[in-house]
Amino acid sequence: MATIVVDVMLKPEILDPQGNAVASALPRLGFTFATSVRQGKRFEIHIEGDATPAQLAEVEKAAEVLLSNPVIETYVVRVEK
């Protein structure tokens, strides 16, 4: 069984109010390591056997059409071992 992961993030020029809220809350909770935070989505798609180029192409199309909004988001498709 393989896992295909799709990571979706807002494009850098798009405001991220949720990320900003997290970034503001971190210091109040005693965490001082972050200079900024961006929030995204992660989809894990489990398939039988090893991922084939055809399956990756299908997931890529699904990411473009369903899992992300290409106007404001970018995505990366990868196989996780």
mmCIF file of the N, C-alpha and C atoms, coordinates in Angstrom:
data_MODEL
# 
_entry.id   MODEL 
# 
loop_
_atom_site.group_PDB 
_atom_site.id 
_atom_site.type_symbol 
_atom_site.label_atom_id 
_atom_site.label_alt_id 
_atom_site.label_comp_id 
_atom_site.label_asym_id 
_atom_site.label_entity_id 
_atom_site.label_seq_id 
_atom_site.pdbx_PDB_ins_code 
_atom_site.Cartn_x 
_atom_site.Cartn_y 
_atom_site.Cartn_z 
_atom_site.occupancy 
_atom_site.B_iso_or_equiv 
_atom_site.pdbx_formal_charge 
_atom_site.auth_seq_id 
_atom_site.auth_comp_id 
_atom_site.auth_asym_id 
_atom_site.auth_atom_id 
_atom_site.pdbx_PDB_model_num 
ATOM 1   N N  . MET A 1 1  ? 0.848   -1.182 0.000   1.00 0.00 ? 1  MET A N  1 
ATOM 2   C CA . MET A 1 1  ? 0.000   0.000  0.000   1.00 0.00 ? 1  MET A CA 1 
ATOM 3   C C  . MET A 1 1  ? 0.887   1.237  0.000   1.00 0.00 ? 1  MET A C  1 
ATOM 4   N N  . ALA A 1 2  ? 0.530   2.192  -0.810  1.00 0.00 ? 2  ALA A N  1 
ATOM 5   C CA . ALA A 1 2  ? 1.258   3.463  -0.875  1.00 0.00 ? 2  ALA A CA 1 
ATOM 6   C C  . ALA A 1 2  ? 0.325   4.592  -0.454  1.00 0.00 ? 2  ALA A C  1 
ATOM 7   N N  . THR A 1 3  ? 0.917   5.674  -0.028  1.00 0.00 ? 3  THR A N  1 
ATOM 8   C CA . THR A 1 3  ? 0.164   6.864  0.328   1.00 0.00 ? 3  THR A CA 1 
ATOM 9   C C  . THR A 1 3  ? 0.627   8.010  -0.555  1.00 0.00 ? 3  THR A C  1 
ATOM 10  N N  . ILE A 1 4  ? -0.328  8.592  -1.270  1.00 0.00 ? 4  ILE A N  1 
ATOM 11  C CA . ILE A 1 4  ? -0.050  9.786  -2.067  1.00 0.00 ? 4  ILE A CA 1 
ATOM 12  C C  . ILE A 1 4  ? -0.538  10.971 -1.245  1.00 0.00 ? 4  ILE A C  1 
ATOM 13  N N  . VAL A 1 5  ? 0.325   11.938 -1.050  1.00 0.00 ? 5  VAL A N  1 
ATOM 14  C CA . VAL A 1 5  ? 0.009   13.108 -0.226  1.00 0.00 ? 5  VAL A CA 1 
ATOM 15  C C  . VAL A 1 5  ? -0.119  14.329 -1.130  1.00 0.00 ? 5  VAL A C  1 
ATOM 16  N N  . VAL A 1 6  ? -1.171  15.103 -0.893  1.00 0.00 ? 6  VAL A N  1 
ATOM 17  C CA . VAL A 1 6  ? -1.357  16.379 -1.577  1.00 0.00 ? 6  VAL A CA 1 
ATOM 18  C C  . VAL A 1 6  ? -1.329  17.464 -0.505  1.00 0.00 ? 6  VAL A C  1 
ATOM 19  N N  . ASP A 1 7  ? -0.327  18.324 -0.571  1.00 0.00 ? 7  ASP A N  1 
ATOM 20  C CA . ASP A 1 7  ? -0.218  19.464 0.340   1.00 0.00 ? 7  ASP A CA 1 
ATOM 21  C C  . ASP A 1 7  ? -0.715  20.704 -0.398  1.00 0.00 ? 7  ASP A C  1 
ATOM 22  N N  . VAL A 1 8  ? -1.693  21.385 0.196   1.00 0.00 ? 8  VAL A N  1 
ATOM 23  C CA . VAL A 1 8  ? -2.287  22.576 -0.415  1.00 0.00 ? 8  VAL A CA 1 
ATOM 24  C C  . VAL A 1 8  ? -2.007  23.768 0.492   1.00 0.00 ? 8  VAL A C  1 
ATOM 25  N N  . MET A 1 9  ? -1.472  24.830 -0.108  1.00 0.00 ? 9  MET A N  1 
ATOM 26  C CA . MET A 1 9  ? -1.173  26.051 0.650   1.00 0.00 ? 9  MET A CA 1 
ATOM 27  C C  . MET A 1 9  ? -1.712  27.266 -0.105  1.00 0.00 ? 9  MET A C  1 
ATOM 28  N N  . LEU A 1 10 ? -2.055  28.305 0.656   1.00 0.00 ? 10 LEU A N  1 
ATOM 29  C CA . LEU A 1 10 ? -2.415  29.564 0.018   1.00 0.00 ? 10 LEU A CA 1 
ATOM 30  C C  . LEU A 1 10 ? -1.192  30.127 -0.694  1.00 0.00 ? 10 LEU A C  1 
ATOM 31  N N  . LYS A 1 11 ? -1.419  30.770 -1.821  1.00 0.00 ? 11 LYS A N  1 
ATOM 32  C CA . LYS A 1 11 ? -0.314  31.431 -2.515  1.00 0.00 ? 11 LYS A CA 1 
ATOM 33  C C  . LYS A 1 11 ? 0.245   32.524 -1.595  1.00 0.00 ? 11 LYS A C  1 
ATOM 34  N N  . PRO A 1 12 ? 1.537   32.824 -1.725  1.00 0.00 ? 12 PRO A N  1 
ATOM 35  C CA . PRO A 1 12 ? 2.167   33.793 -0.806  1.00 0.00 ? 12 PRO A CA 1 
ATOM 36  C C  . PRO A 1 12 ? 1.491   35.164 -0.779  1.00 0.00 ? 12 PRO A C  1 
ATOM 37  N N  . GLU A 1 13 ? 0.915   35.571 -1.899  1.00 0.00 ? 13 GLU A N  1 
ATOM 38  C CA . GLU A 1 13 ? 0.302   36.902 -1.945  1.00 0.00 ? 13 GLU A CA 1 
ATOM 39  C C  . GLU A 1 13 ? -1.104  36.955 -1.354  1.00 0.00 ? 13 GLU A C  1 
ATOM 40  N N  . ILE A 1 14 ? -1.651  35.806 -0.966  1.00 0.00 ? 14 ILE A N  1 
ATOM 41  C CA . ILE A 1 14 ? -2.984  35.738 -0.385  1.00 0.00 ? 14 ILE A CA 1 
ATOM 42  C C  . ILE A 1 14 ? -2.876  35.849 1.137   1.00 0.00 ? 14 ILE A C  1 
ATOM 43  N N  . LEU A 1 15 ? -3.696  36.708 1.740   1.00 0.00 ? 15 LEU A N  1 
ATOM 44  C CA . LEU A 1 15 ? -3.702  36.862 3.191   1.00 0.00 ? 15 LEU A CA 1 
ATOM 45  C C  . LEU A 1 15 ? -4.159  35.572 3.856   1.00 0.00 ? 15 LEU A C  1 
ATOM 46  N N  . ASP A 1 16 ? -3.587  35.254 4.999   1.00 0.00 ? 16 ASP A N  1 
ATOM 47  C CA . ASP A 1 16 ? -3.896  34.025 5.726   1.00 0.00 ? 16 ASP A CA 1 
ATOM 48  C C  . ASP A 1 16 ? -4.301  34.376 7.152   1.00 0.00 ? 16 ASP A C  1 
ATOM 49  N N  . PRO A 1 17 ? -5.580  34.730 7.380   1.00 0.00 ? 17 PRO A N  1 
ATOM 50  C CA . PRO A 1 17 ? -5.999  35.147 8.714   1.00 0.00 ? 17 PRO A CA 1 
ATOM 51  C C  . PRO A 1 17 ? -5.838  34.046 9.765   1.00 0.00 ? 17 PRO A C  1 
ATOM 52  N N  . GLN A 1 18 ? -6.059  32.793 9.394   1.00 0.00 ? 18 GLN A N  1 
ATOM 53  C CA . GLN A 1 18 ? -5.889  31.711 10.369  1.00 0.00 ? 18 GLN A CA 1 
ATOM 54  C C  . GLN A 1 18 ? -4.424  31.569 10.766  1.00 0.00 ? 18 GLN A C  1 
ATOM 55  N N  . GLY A 1 19 ? -3.538  31.645 9.784   1.00 0.00 ? 19 GLY A N  1 
ATOM 56  C CA . GLY A 1 19 ? -2.108  31.593 10.083  1.00 0.00 ? 19 GLY A CA 1 
ATOM 57  C C  . GLY A 1 19 ? -1.690  32.755 10.959  1.00 0.00 ? 19 GLY A C  1 
ATOM 58  N N  . ASN A 1 20 ? -2.227  33.938 10.675  1.00 0.00 ? 20 ASN A N  1 
ATOM 59  C CA . ASN A 1 20 ? -1.914  35.117 11.493  1.00 0.00 ? 20 ASN A CA 1 
ATOM 60  C C  . ASN A 1 20 ? -2.412  34.950 12.927  1.00 0.00 ? 20 ASN A C  1 
ATOM 61  N N  . ALA A 1 21 ? -3.598  34.360 13.093  1.00 0.00 ? 21 ALA A N  1 
ATOM 62  C CA . ALA A 1 21 ? -4.132  34.137 14.443  1.00 0.00 ? 21 ALA A CA 1 
ATOM 63  C C  . ALA A 1 21 ? -3.236  33.176 15.220  1.00 0.00 ? 21 ALA A C  1 
ATOM 64  N N  . VAL A 1 22 ? -2.766  32.123 14.562  1.00 0.00 ? 22 VAL A N  1 
ATOM 65  C CA . VAL A 1 22 ? -1.865  31.184 15.222  1.00 0.00 ? 22 VAL A CA 1 
ATOM 66  C C  . VAL A 1 22 ? -0.555  31.872 15.575  1.00 0.00 ? 22 VAL A C  1 
ATOM 67  N N  . ALA A 1 23 ? -0.017  32.656 14.636  1.00 0.00 ? 23 ALA A N  1 
ATOM 68  C CA . ALA A 1 23 ? 1.241   33.364 14.885  1.00 0.00 ? 23 ALA A CA 1 
ATOM 69  C C  . ALA A 1 23 ? 1.107   34.324 16.066  1.00 0.00 ? 23 ALA A C  1 
ATOM 70  N N  . SER A 1 24 ? -0.044  34.951 16.213  1.00 0.00 ? 24 SER A N  1 
ATOM 71  C CA . SER A 1 24 ? -0.268  35.860 17.344  1.00 0.00 ? 24 SER A CA 1 
ATOM 72  C C  . SER A 1 24 ? -0.425  35.115 18.659  1.00 0.00 ? 24 SER A C  1 
ATOM 73  N N  . ALA A 1 25 ? -1.017  33.919 18.601  1.00 0.00 ? 25 ALA A N  1 
ATOM 74  C CA . ALA A 1 25 ? -1.265  33.159 19.827  1.00 0.00 ? 25 ALA A CA 1 
ATOM 75  C C  . ALA A 1 25 ? 0.000   32.494 20.362  1.00 0.00 ? 25 ALA A C  1 
ATOM 76  N N  . LEU A 1 26 ? 0.913   32.115 19.494  1.00 0.00 ? 26 LEU A N  1 
ATOM 77  C CA . LEU A 1 26 ? 2.106   31.396 19.943  1.00 0.00 ? 26 LEU A CA 1 
ATOM 78  C C  . LEU A 1 26 ? 2.878   32.128 21.040  1.00 0.00 ? 26 LEU A C  1 
ATOM 79  N N  . PRO A 1 27 ? 3.232   33.415 20.874  1.00 0.00 ? 27 PRO A N  1 
ATOM 80  C CA . PRO A 1 27 ? 3.986   34.100 21.940  1.00 0.00 ? 27 PRO A CA 1 
ATOM 81  C C  . PRO A 1 27 ? 3.192   34.221 23.247  1.00 0.00 ? 27 PRO A C  1 
ATOM 82  N N  . ARG A 1 28 ? 1.871   34.373 23.115  1.00 0.00 ? 28 ARG A N  1 
ATOM 83  C CA . ARG A 1 28 ? 1.049   34.461 24.334  1.00 0.00 ? 28 ARG A CA 1 
ATOM 84  C C  . ARG A 1 28 ? 1.075   33.158 25.119  1.00 0.00 ? 28 ARG A C  1 
ATOM 85  N N  . LEU A 1 29 ? 1.355   32.064 24.422  1.00 0.00 ? 29 LEU A N  1 
ATOM 86  C CA . LEU A 1 29 ? 1.436   30.754 25.076  1.00 0.00 ? 29 LEU A CA 1 
ATOM 87  C C  . LEU A 1 29 ? 2.870   30.369 25.425  1.00 0.00 ? 29 LEU A C  1 
ATOM 88  N N  . GLY A 1 30 ? 3.799   31.304 25.218  1.00 0.00 ? 30 GLY A N  1 
ATOM 89  C CA . GLY A 1 30 ? 5.180   31.070 25.602  1.00 0.00 ? 30 GLY A CA 1 
ATOM 90  C C  . GLY A 1 30 ? 6.065   30.493 24.499  1.00 0.00 ? 30 GLY A C  1 
ATOM 91  N N  . PHE A 1 31 ? 5.557   30.386 23.281  1.00 0.00 ? 31 PHE A N  1 
ATOM 92  C CA . PHE A 1 31 ? 6.350   29.872 22.162  1.00 0.00 ? 31 PHE A CA 1 
ATOM 93  C C  . PHE A 1 31 ? 6.880   31.052 21.353  1.00 0.00 ? 31 PHE A C  1 
ATOM 94  N N  . THR A 1 32 ? 8.192   31.178 21.280  1.00 0.00 ? 32 THR A N  1 
ATOM 95  C CA . THR A 1 32 ? 8.786   32.346 20.621  1.00 0.00 ? 32 THR A CA 1 
ATOM 96  C C  . THR A 1 32 ? 9.593   31.983 19.383  1.00 0.00 ? 32 THR A C  1 
ATOM 97  N N  . PHE A 1 33 ? 9.448   30.781 18.869  1.00 0.00 ? 33 PHE A N  1 
ATOM 98  C CA . PHE A 1 33 ? 10.276  30.313 17.758  1.00 0.00 ? 33 PHE A CA 1 
ATOM 99  C C  . PHE A 1 33 ? 9.814   30.808 16.391  1.00 0.00 ? 33 PHE A C  1 
ATOM 100 N N  . ALA A 1 34 ? 8.569   31.231 16.225  1.00 0.00 ? 34 ALA A N  1 
ATOM 101 C CA . ALA A 1 34 ? 8.015   31.528 14.898  1.00 0.00 ? 34 ALA A CA 1 
ATOM 102 C C  . ALA A 1 34 ? 8.056   33.014 14.583  1.00 0.00 ? 34 ALA A C  1 
ATOM 103 N N  . THR A 1 35 ? 8.406   33.330 13.354  1.00 0.00 ? 35 THR A N  1 
ATOM 104 C CA . THR A 1 35 ? 8.300   34.704 12.874  1.00 0.00 ? 35 THR A CA 1 
ATOM 105 C C  . THR A 1 35 ? 7.013   34.911 12.077  1.00 0.00 ? 35 THR A C  1 
ATOM 106 N N  . SER A 1 36 ? 6.482   33.825 11.495  1.00 0.00 ? 36 SER A N  1 
ATOM 107 C CA . SER A 1 36 ? 5.187   33.866 10.815  1.00 0.00 ? 36 SER A CA 1 
ATOM 108 C C  . SER A 1 36 ? 4.663   32.442 10.679  1.00 0.00 ? 36 SER A C  1 
ATOM 109 N N  . VAL A 1 37 ? 3.369   32.326 10.403  1.00 0.00 ? 37 VAL A N  1 
ATOM 110 C CA . VAL A 1 37 ? 2.727   31.024 10.245  1.00 0.00 ? 37 VAL A CA 1 
ATOM 111 C C  . VAL A 1 37 ? 1.798   31.083 9.042   1.00 0.00 ? 37 VAL A C  1 
ATOM 112 N N  . ARG A 1 38 ? 1.824   30.044 8.215   1.00 0.00 ? 38 ARG A N  1 
ATOM 113 C CA . ARG A 1 38 ? 0.874   29.869 7.112   1.00 0.00 ? 38 ARG A CA 1 
ATOM 114 C C  . ARG A 1 38 ? 0.187   28.536 7.336   1.00 0.00 ? 38 ARG A C  1 
ATOM 115 N N  . GLN A 1 39 ? -1.117  28.515 7.194   1.00 0.00 ? 39 GLN A N  1 
ATOM 116 C CA . GLN A 1 39 ? -1.863  27.284 7.391   1.00 0.00 ? 39 GLN A CA 1 
ATOM 117 C C  . GLN A 1 39 ? -2.267  26.714 6.039   1.00 0.00 ? 39 GLN A C  1 
ATOM 118 N N  . GLY A 1 40 ? -2.271  25.394 5.943   1.00 0.00 ? 40 GLY A N  1 
ATOM 119 C CA . GLY A 1 40 ? -2.665  24.738 4.707   1.00 0.00 ? 40 GLY A CA 1 
ATOM 120 C C  . GLY A 1 40 ? -3.487  23.494 4.977   1.00 0.00 ? 40 GLY A C  1 
ATOM 121 N N  . LYS A 1 41 ? -3.644  22.693 3.928   1.00 0.00 ? 41 LYS A N  1 
ATOM 122 C CA . LYS A 1 41 ? -4.397  21.443 4.023   1.00 0.00 ? 41 LYS A CA 1 
ATOM 123 C C  . LYS A 1 41 ? -3.511  20.297 3.548   1.00 0.00 ? 41 LYS A C  1 
ATOM 124 N N  . ARG A 1 42 ? -3.744  19.109 4.104   1.00 0.00 ? 42 ARG A N  1 
ATOM 125 C CA . ARG A 1 42 ? -3.012  17.909 3.704   1.00 0.00 ? 42 ARG A CA 1 
ATOM 126 C C  . ARG A 1 42 ? -4.035  16.818 3.436   1.00 0.00 ? 42 ARG A C  1 
ATOM 127 N N  . PHE A 1 43 ? -3.943  16.211 2.268   1.00 0.00 ? 43 PHE A N  1 
ATOM 128 C CA . PHE A 1 43 ? -4.793  15.090 1.905   1.00 0.00 ? 43 PHE A CA 1 
ATOM 129 C C  . PHE A 1 43 ? -3.919  13.857 1.770   1.00 0.00 ? 43 PHE A C  1 
ATOM 130 N N  . GLU A 1 44 ? -4.311  12.757 2.404   1.00 0.00 ? 44 GLU A N  1 
ATOM 131 C CA . GLU A 1 44 ? -3.603  11.490 2.279   1.00 0.00 ? 44 GLU A CA 1 
ATOM 132 C C  . GLU A 1 44 ? -4.507  10.535 1.510   1.00 0.00 ? 44 GLU A C  1 
ATOM 133 N N  . ILE A 1 45 ? -4.021  10.047 0.389   1.00 0.00 ? 45 ILE A N  1 
ATOM 134 C CA . ILE A 1 45 ? -4.782  9.155  -0.470  1.00 0.00 ? 45 ILE A CA 1 
ATOM 135 C C  . ILE A 1 45 ? -4.059  7.806  -0.473  1.00 0.00 ? 45 ILE A C  1 
ATOM 136 N N  . HIS A 1 46 ? -4.723  6.781  0.034   1.00 0.00 ? 46 HIS A N  1 
ATOM 137 C CA . HIS A 1 46 ? -4.115  5.455  0.138   1.00 0.00 ? 46 HIS A CA 1 
ATOM 138 C C  . HIS A 1 46 ? -4.519  4.625  -1.082  1.00 0.00 ? 46 HIS A C  1 
ATOM 139 N N  . ILE A 1 47 ? -3.544  3.949  -1.677  1.00 0.00 ? 47 ILE A N  1 
ATOM 140 C CA . ILE A 1 47 ? -3.792  3.103  -2.836  1.00 0.00 ? 47 ILE A CA 1 
ATOM 141 C C  . ILE A 1 47 ? -3.155  1.739  -2.610  1.00 0.00 ? 47 ILE A C  1 
ATOM 142 N N  . GLU A 1 48 ? -3.618  0.755  -3.345  1.00 0.00 ? 48 GLU A N  1 
ATOM 143 C CA . GLU A 1 48 ? -3.020  -0.579 -3.294  1.00 0.00 ? 48 GLU A CA 1 
ATOM 144 C C  . GLU A 1 48 ? -1.737  -0.576 -4.115  1.00 0.00 ? 48 GLU A C  1 
ATOM 145 N N  . GLY A 1 49 ? -0.703  -1.235 -3.636  1.00 0.00 ? 49 GLY A N  1 
ATOM 146 C CA . GLY A 1 49 ? 0.548   -1.350 -4.371  1.00 0.00 ? 49 GLY A CA 1 
ATOM 147 C C  . GLY A 1 49 ? 1.303   -0.042 -4.441  1.00 0.00 ? 49 GLY A C  1 
ATOM 148 N N  . ASP A 1 50 ? 2.275   0.003  -5.354  1.00 0.00 ? 50 ASP A N  1 
ATOM 149 C CA . ASP A 1 50 ? 3.070   1.210  -5.555  1.00 0.00 ? 50 ASP A CA 1 
ATOM 150 C C  . ASP A 1 50 ? 2.339   2.181  -6.469  1.00 0.00 ? 50 ASP A C  1 
ATOM 151 N N  . ALA A 1 51 ? 2.585   3.464  -6.262  1.00 0.00 ? 51 ALA A N  1 
ATOM 152 C CA . ALA A 1 51 ? 1.963   4.491  -7.088  1.00 0.00 ? 51 ALA A CA 1 
ATOM 153 C C  . ALA A 1 51 ? 2.569   4.469  -8.484  1.00 0.00 ? 51 ALA A C  1 
ATOM 154 N N  . THR A 1 52 ? 1.698   4.491  -9.480  1.00 0.00 ? 52 THR A N  1 
ATOM 155 C CA . THR A 1 52 ? 2.149   4.514  -10.873 1.00 0.00 ? 52 THR A CA 1 
ATOM 156 C C  . THR A 1 52 ? 2.091   5.942  -11.399 1.00 0.00 ? 52 THR A C  1 
ATOM 157 N N  . PRO A 1 53 ? 2.808   6.224  -12.480 1.00 0.00 ? 53 PRO A N  1 
ATOM 158 C CA . PRO A 1 53 ? 2.708   7.557  -13.079 1.00 0.00 ? 53 PRO A CA 1 
ATOM 159 C C  . PRO A 1 53 ? 1.273   7.922  -13.466 1.00 0.00 ? 53 PRO A C  1 
ATOM 160 N N  . ALA A 1 54 ? 0.497   6.946  -13.917 1.00 0.00 ? 54 ALA A N  1 
ATOM 161 C CA . ALA A 1 54 ? -0.897  7.221  -14.290 1.00 0.00 ? 54 ALA A CA 1 
ATOM 162 C C  . ALA A 1 54 ? -1.717  7.625  -13.069 1.00 0.00 ? 54 ALA A C  1 
ATOM 163 N N  . GLN A 1 55 ? -1.506  6.933  -11.937 1.00 0.00 ? 55 GLN A N  1 
ATOM 164 C CA . GLN A 1 55 ? -2.227  7.288  -10.717 1.00 0.00 ? 55 GLN A CA 1 
ATOM 165 C C  . GLN A 1 55 ? -1.813  8.666  -10.222 1.00 0.00 ? 55 GLN A C  1 
ATOM 166 N N  . LEU A 1 56 ? -0.531  8.960  -10.282 1.00 0.00 ? 56 LEU A N  1 
ATOM 167 C CA . LEU A 1 56 ? -0.063  10.290 -9.865  1.00 0.00 ? 56 LEU A CA 1 
ATOM 168 C C  . LEU A 1 56 ? -0.674  11.371 -10.741 1.00 0.00 ? 56 LEU A C  1 
ATOM 169 N N  . ALA A 1 57 ? -0.797  11.096 -12.042 1.00 0.00 ? 57 ALA A N  1 
ATOM 170 C CA . ALA A 1 57 ? -1.414  12.069 -12.955 1.00 0.00 ? 57 ALA A CA 1 
ATOM 171 C C  . ALA A 1 57 ? -2.880  12.283 -12.597 1.00 0.00 ? 57 ALA A C  1 
ATOM 172 N N  . GLU A 1 58 ? -3.569  11.206 -12.210 1.00 0.00 ? 58 GLU A N  1 
ATOM 173 C CA . GLU A 1 58 ? -4.970  11.338 -11.797 1.00 0.00 ? 58 GLU A CA 1 
ATOM 174 C C  . GLU A 1 58 ? -5.101  12.153 -10.523 1.00 0.00 ? 58 GLU A C  1 
ATOM 175 N N  . VAL A 1 59 ? -4.227  11.894 -9.566  1.00 0.00 ? 59 VAL A N  1 
ATOM 176 C CA . VAL A 1 59 ? -4.262  12.655 -8.312  1.00 0.00 ? 59 VAL A CA 1 
ATOM 177 C C  . VAL A 1 59 ? -3.925  14.119 -8.590  1.00 0.00 ? 59 VAL A C  1 
ATOM 178 N N  . GLU A 1 60 ? -2.975  14.358 -9.472  1.00 0.00 ? 60 GLU A N  1 
ATOM 179 C CA . GLU A 1 60 ? -2.621  15.730 -9.859  1.00 0.00 ? 60 GLU A CA 1 
ATOM 180 C C  . GLU A 1 60 ? -3.847  16.456 -10.426 1.00 0.00 ? 60 GLU A C  1 
ATOM 181 N N  . LYS A 1 61 ? -4.609  15.773 -11.269 1.00 0.00 ? 61 LYS A N  1 
ATOM 182 C CA . LYS A 1 61 ? -5.815  16.372 -11.846 1.00 0.00 ? 61 LYS A CA 1 
ATOM 183 C C  . LYS A 1 61 ? -6.858  16.624 -10.761 1.00 0.00 ? 61 LYS A C  1 
ATOM 184 N N  . ALA A 1 62 ? -7.022  15.659 -9.835  1.00 0.00 ? 62 ALA A N  1 
ATOM 185 C CA . ALA A 1 62 ? -7.966  15.838 -8.735  1.00 0.00 ? 62 ALA A CA 1 
ATOM 186 C C  . ALA A 1 62 ? -7.559  17.015 -7.854  1.00 0.00 ? 62 ALA A C  1 
ATOM 187 N N  . ALA A 1 63 ? -6.257  17.169 -7.640  1.00 0.00 ? 63 ALA A N  1 
ATOM 188 C CA . ALA A 1 63 ? -5.770  18.293 -6.835  1.00 0.00 ? 63 ALA A CA 1 
ATOM 189 C C  . ALA A 1 63 ? -6.102  19.617 -7.504  1.00 0.00 ? 63 ALA A C  1 
ATOM 190 N N  . GLU A 1 64 ? -5.979  19.653 -8.810  1.00 0.00 ? 64 GLU A N  1 
ATOM 191 C CA . GLU A 1 64 ? -6.256  20.884 -9.566  1.00 0.00 ? 64 GLU A CA 1 
ATOM 192 C C  . GLU A 1 64 ? -7.747  21.201 -9.600  1.00 0.00 ? 64 GLU A C  1 
ATOM 193 N N  . VAL A 1 65 ? -8.591  20.172 -9.722  1.00 0.00 ? 65 VAL A N  1 
ATOM 194 C CA . VAL A 1 65 ? -10.027 20.370 -9.934  1.00 0.00 ? 65 VAL A CA 1 
ATOM 195 C C  . VAL A 1 65 ? -10.824 20.392 -8.627  1.00 0.00 ? 65 VAL A C  1 
ATOM 196 N N  . LEU A 1 66 ? -10.438 19.556 -7.657  1.00 0.00 ? 66 LEU A N  1 
ATOM 197 C CA . LEU A 1 66 ? -11.263 19.369 -6.477  1.00 0.00 ? 66 LEU A CA 1 
ATOM 198 C C  . LEU A 1 66 ? -10.594 19.771 -5.164  1.00 0.00 ? 66 LEU A C  1 
ATOM 199 N N  . LEU A 1 67 ? -9.340  19.401 -4.987  1.00 0.00 ? 67 LEU A N  1 
ATOM 200 C CA . LEU A 1 67 ? -8.703  19.564 -3.684  1.00 0.00 ? 67 LEU A CA 1 
ATOM 201 C C  . LEU A 1 67 ? -8.157  20.959 -3.425  1.00 0.00 ? 67 LEU A C  1 
ATOM 202 N N  . SER A 1 68 ? -7.960  21.738 -4.466  1.00 0.00 ? 68 SER A N  1 
ATOM 203 C CA . SER A 1 68 ? -7.430  23.093 -4.292  1.00 0.00 ? 68 SER A CA 1 
ATOM 204 C C  . SER A 1 68 ? -8.214  24.083 -5.142  1.00 0.00 ? 68 SER A C  1 
ATOM 205 N N  . ASN A 1 69 ? -8.059  25.328 -4.805  1.00 0.00 ? 69 ASN A N  1 
ATOM 206 C CA . ASN A 1 69 ? -8.590  26.420 -5.623  1.00 0.00 ? 69 ASN A CA 1 
ATOM 207 C C  . ASN A 1 69 ? -7.378  27.068 -6.290  1.00 0.00 ? 69 ASN A C  1 
ATOM 208 N N  . PRO A 1 70 ? -7.119  26.739 -7.565  1.00 0.00 ? 70 PRO A N  1 
ATOM 209 C CA . PRO A 1 70 ? -5.886  27.205 -8.207  1.00 0.00 ? 70 PRO A CA 1 
ATOM 210 C C  . PRO A 1 70 ? -5.765  28.726 -8.322  1.00 0.00 ? 70 PRO A C  1 
ATOM 211 N N  . VAL A 1 71 ? -6.836  29.447 -8.096  1.00 0.00 ? 71 VAL A N  1 
ATOM 212 C CA . VAL A 1 71 ? -6.767  30.906 -8.131  1.00 0.00 ? 71 VAL A CA 1 
ATOM 213 C C  . VAL A 1 71 ? -5.992  31.435 -6.922  1.00 0.00 ? 71 VAL A C  1 
ATOM 214 N N  . ILE A 1 72 ? -6.190  30.793 -5.762  1.00 0.00 ? 72 ILE A N  1 
ATOM 215 C CA . ILE A 1 72 ? -5.572  31.307 -4.533  1.00 0.00 ? 72 ILE A CA 1 
ATOM 216 C C  . ILE A 1 72 ? -4.644  30.314 -3.848  1.00 0.00 ? 72 ILE A C  1 
ATOM 217 N N  . GLU A 1 73 ? -4.585  29.056 -4.342  1.00 0.00 ? 73 GLU A N  1 
ATOM 218 C CA . GLU A 1 73 ? -3.785  28.038 -3.669  1.00 0.00 ? 73 GLU A CA 1 
ATOM 219 C C  . GLU A 1 73 ? -2.819  27.347 -4.628  1.00 0.00 ? 73 GLU A C  1 
ATOM 220 N N  . THR A 1 74 ? -1.756  26.829 -4.064  1.00 0.00 ? 74 THR A N  1 
ATOM 221 C CA . THR A 1 74 ? -0.826  25.969 -4.792  1.00 0.00 ? 74 THR A CA 1 
ATOM 222 C C  . THR A 1 74 ? -0.894  24.589 -4.141  1.00 0.00 ? 74 THR A C  1 
ATOM 223 N N  . TYR A 1 75 ? -0.429  23.586 -4.863  1.00 0.00 ? 75 TYR A N  1 
ATOM 224 C CA . TYR A 1 75 ? -0.427  22.243 -4.312  1.00 0.00 ? 75 TYR A CA 1 
ATOM 225 C C  . TYR A 1 75 ? 0.803   21.479 -4.774  1.00 0.00 ? 75 TYR A C  1 
ATOM 226 N N  . VAL A 1 76 ? 1.172   20.487 -3.978  1.00 0.00 ? 76 VAL A N  1 
ATOM 227 C CA . VAL A 1 76 ? 2.279   19.587 -4.292  1.00 0.00 ? 76 VAL A CA 1 
ATOM 228 C C  . VAL A 1 76 ? 1.777   18.168 -4.091  1.00 0.00 ? 76 VAL A C  1 
ATOM 229 N N  . VAL A 1 77 ? 2.004   17.312 -5.081  1.00 0.00 ? 77 VAL A N  1 
ATOM 230 C CA . VAL A 1 77 ? 1.634   15.899 -5.000  1.00 0.00 ? 77 VAL A CA 1 
ATOM 231 C C  . VAL A 1 77 ? 2.914   15.099 -4.826  1.00 0.00 ? 77 VAL A C  1 
ATOM 232 N N  . ARG A 1 78 ? 2.927   14.199 -3.841  1.00 0.00 ? 78 ARG A N  1 
ATOM 233 C CA . ARG A 1 78 ? 4.120   13.376 -3.618  1.00 0.00 ? 78 ARG A CA 1 
ATOM 234 C C  . ARG A 1 78 ? 3.699   12.031 -3.038  1.00 0.00 ? 78 ARG A C  1 
ATOM 235 N N  . VAL A 1 79 ? 4.575   11.057 -3.189  1.00 0.00 ? 79 VAL A N  1 
ATOM 236 C CA . VAL A 1 79 ? 4.341   9.732  -2.621  1.00 0.00 ? 79 VAL A CA 1 
ATOM 237 C C  . VAL A 1 79 ? 5.104   9.650  -1.308  1.00 0.00 ? 79 VAL A C  1 
ATOM 238 N N  . GLU A 1 80 ? 4.414   9.226  -0.274  1.00 0.00 ? 80 GLU A N  1 
ATOM 239 C CA . GLU A 1 80 ? 5.025   9.086  1.043   1.00 0.00 ? 80 GLU A CA 1 
ATOM 240 C C  . GLU A 1 80 ? 5.275   7.598  1.296   1.00 0.00 ? 80 GLU A C  1 
ATOM 241 N N  . LYS A 1 81 ? 6.477   7.280  1.664   1.00 0.00 ? 81 LYS A N  1 
ATOM 242 C CA . LYS A 1 81 ? 6.818   5.867  1.921   1.00 0.00 ? 81 LYS A CA 1 
ATOM 243 C C  . LYS A 1 81 ? 6.442   5.469  3.308   1.00 0.00 ? 81 LYS A C  1 
# 
